[in-house]
Amino acid sequence: MYGKKRSFKMTRLAAPANIGDTKITVDKANVDLVKGDRIALAPTDSKYDHGDTKTVEAYDKATGVITLDSPLKWYHFGAAKSTADKYNGVDMRGEVLSLTRNIRIIGEEKDDWGV
């Protein structure tokens, strides 16, 4: 009725993503991207506005490589494994978030204000 259930919410960069790159590599666990999905790359420097929002052109499940619709405007830190051991339990790798979701909200038929 509503299509395939999609579970991807967030993953981490498995390699650095440089300014101008049109391909990024992510941790493959629980990633189910398809062409046309929108993703956001969180900033990994001290500038809060250095995030990128892109459309997925292709995703290779075997390698974790995402092909983007346009070049990255900013650098995003990534590494093959978690950096938590080096930074007091904090994984410093950039987050890649899914912005494409089907959300169905079903209200409750009530004639009062939650009483």
Secondary structure, DSSP 8 states (H G I E B T S, - for coil): ---S-----EEEBSS-B-TT-SEEEB--TT----TT-EEEE---SS-TT--EEEEEEEEETTTTEEEESS--SS-B---SS--TTTTTT---S-EEEE------------SSS--
